[in-house]
Amino acid sequence: MTAPTTNANSETADLPSDAPPIPEGATMVTVKIERYNPEVDDDLHWESYRIPALPSDRVLNLLHYIKWYIDGTLTFRRSCAHGVCGSDAMRINGVNRLACKVLMKDMFAKKGETSITVEPIKGLPVEKDLLVDMEPFFEAYKAIKPYMVTTGNDPTRERFQSVAERERFDDTTKCILCAACTTSCPVYWSEGSYFGPAAIVNAHRFIFDSRDEAAEERLDILNDIDGVWRCRTTFNCTDACPRGIQVTKAIQEVKRALMFRRR
């Protein structure tokens, strides 16, 4: 059953009659979602839903509730629901987050009724509702050669690294390609040709890998007009990363490697 909804300036929709019982301990919250259906809409618009939420719920649970019991046309990405796949990046209360990692207990208002906003991540074309076209993001990622490059014959044993050599790039191995960092960047919003933080982070992971032999090639790629020099060090990317990667630090290290051409 689909319940009627209205825009964010009007009354929110009532729960459908076939919705599950409101669980004990739940609090009614208003979820405002920026929506867009290319088949019927000329532009993005807001729709609101007043639904029950438990402190242990994540924002992803609320989106599931809306899709399963109120409006099945709501579209968004999600997969593992445990902060590993990076599928469900979106703007929650104006900040890039993974919907599966944001707990409602941290979102409840101290006074009055809780209201949260959910929007698609910025800087990428919106295809439908919270679903964006990730192709420009992955094109930038592929451009920096995100794989190990070696020359000569295949080794007869594994390539050894010291603990210190591994630690040099350990932080940037944690990237899950959720695009939260890249789409939090004001430069990326205004200049879509910029490689973006995620691509630079993944280049960093190989530039500083002692086993790789294409560091100079990657540095040349990132020395382009759309490379690392577009970064304005706003730290939005570091704040947005759900894996805690020091994104801005990694970008600055790539800049220094370009300036001194050494590791």
N, C-alpha and C positions, 0 to 999 in steps of 0.2 A: 504494500500500500504506500502511496506517495502522499505526503501531507503538503498542503499549500504553504508556500513561504512568501515572504515579502522582503523588501530591501531593508538595509540596516537602520533606516530612519523610522520604520514602522514597527508594529507589534510582531514578535517572533511567532513561529509556527507552534501549534499545540502538538503534543505527541500523538501518534496514530493509535487507534484502539487496539491494534494487534502488537504493539510494542511490548517487550517483556516488562514485568513488574519493576518498579523503581527499587533498587536494593537498599537495604538498611544502611544508614550512614552516608548515603549519597547526598550531594548538594546540587541544586539546579544551577547550571551555568549557561551563559549565552555564548555561542560560538558563531562568530561572524566570518564568513568565508568569501574571498574574492573569487567570483566565478566567471566563466566564459565558455560559451558553446558556439563554435564558429558557424554552425548550421543555422542558428537563430539570432545570435547577438552581434551587434555592431561593435561593442566595446565591453571591457570588463565591468562588472557590477558586483555589489555586495548582497549576500543573502544571509539571514540570521536564523539560528536554530537554538531553541532552549531545551536542553537535555540534561539528564542526571549524570553526575560524575563522582566517582569515588576518589579518595586521596591517592590510592594506589594505581589509578588509571593513568595511562599516558595519553598525550594528545592524539596519538594514532588510534587508541581505543575509541575516542570520541568521534573521529572521522569514520571509523568502522560503524559505530552506532548510527550515525547519520545516513551512511550509505545503505546499511542493511535494513533499517527500520523506517526511515523517513524519506530519503530521496536516493534511489538507486542510480540516478544519472551522475552523481558526484564522482569525479574522476581524479585519481592521484596514484602515485607509484608507491609500492612498498613490497618487501620480500621477506627478509629474515625476522624483522621486528625486534632485533636485538643489537642494533647499532654496529653491525658488522658489514652489511652489504652496501650501505650508503644510498639506498634507493629513495628514501622519503625525506630528503632535504626540502625545507620550505621555510617561509618567513612566519614566525610565530611571535605575535606582539611586536612586529617590526624588526625581529632579529633572526638571522639564519640559524636554524636548528634542525636536528633530526627529530621528526615527530615521535619516533619510538623511544627517544631518550628523555623527553620532557615530561616529568611527573606532575600530575595535577596538584599534588600537595604543595608544590612550589609555586603554583599559579593562583591558588585561591586568594581572593582579596581579603584583607584583614577586616575591612568594614564594607558592608553592602554586598550586592550580588556580583559574582565574578563574571567578567566578560573577556574573552580572548579573540584575537584576530588571527586569521590564517590566510596567507597569500602565497602565490607561486614565487620562487626565487627570481631575482631580478637579473636583467642582462641577457636572458635567453628567450627566444620566441615562445609565447604561450600557445600550446596546441589545444588544450581543453582544461578548464578549471585549474587545478594545481599541477597539471602535467605540462612540462616544458620540453622543447626540442633540445636534446643534449648533444646533438651532432657538432655544433661549433666548439663546444667544450672538449670533446674527444678528438677533434681535428687538431687542436692546439696540443693536446696530450701526445698524440702520435707524432707530431712534428719534431719533438725534442728527442726522439729515439729512446723510448722508455724500456730499453732492454740492454743486456750486456753485449758489448762489442769486443771481440778479441781477434787476433790474427794468428797465422801459423797453423800448425797441425792441432787436432783435438788432443787435449791432455790425456795422459794415461791414468791420472788420478785427479781427485778434486783439487781445486785451487785453494790453497791455504791462506788464511788471514789471521793476523794477531788480534787479540781482544781490542787493542787500541785502534787498529785499522777499522774494525767493525763498528766500534763506537763512534767513529768519525761521522758516519752517515746514518746511524741507527734511527734517529728521530724521524727522518723523512721516509723510512721504509713503512711507516704506519698508515700512510695515506690510503683511503678507501674510495677515492674518486667520487665523493658525494657532491662535489661542486659548491659546497657551502662557503669555502674560502673565496673562490673565484667570483661567485655571484654576490659576495658582500663588498666587493672592491669598487669604489666610485669610479676609478679609471676604466674598469671593465664595463661598467654601465654606460659610460659616455663614449668609449672608444673600443668597440667590440673586436678590433683587430689585435688588441693586446693579448699576449699569450695567457696571462693570468697567473695567480699564485699557485694553483694546483700543478700546472705544467712545469713551472720553475722548481717547485718542490720535488717533482719526480725527476727532473734533470739533475738536481742536487744529489739525489740518491745515487746516481751513477757517476757524476763528475768526481765525487769524492770516494768512490769505490776503487780500492787499490788494484782490483782484478780487471777493471775495465780499461779499454785503450782508446775510447772515443771522447775523452773529456774535452779536448781542444775543439773538436767538431761541434759538440753541444754548446760550448762557450761562444763559438762563432755564431751559432743559431740565435742564442740569447742576447748577443751583442747587436742584434738588429733593432731597427727603430721601434718595433713592437715588442721588444724583449724586456729585460730586467730594468732598463733605465726609465720605463714608464711608471715604476713603483714610486709612490709618494709617501710610503711609510706611515700609513694611517692606523695600522695594527687591526683593522677590521677583520682581516683574514685570520690572524692569530686568535682573536676573540671568537670567531665563528667555528673554528675547527673542532669537531666533536671528538677527535682523537688526541687533542692536546698538543699537536705539533706546533713547534715554534716557527711558524711560517715566515714571519717577517725576518727573523734571524737567518733562516735559510736563504732568503732572497738577498740579504745583505752579504752573506758569505759568497754567493755566486758573483755579486758585484765586485767584491774584493778579489776573487779569483780572476775576473776579467781584467781588473786594473793591474794586478801583479803577475798574472799568468803563472800562478803556482798554487799548490794545494796547501 
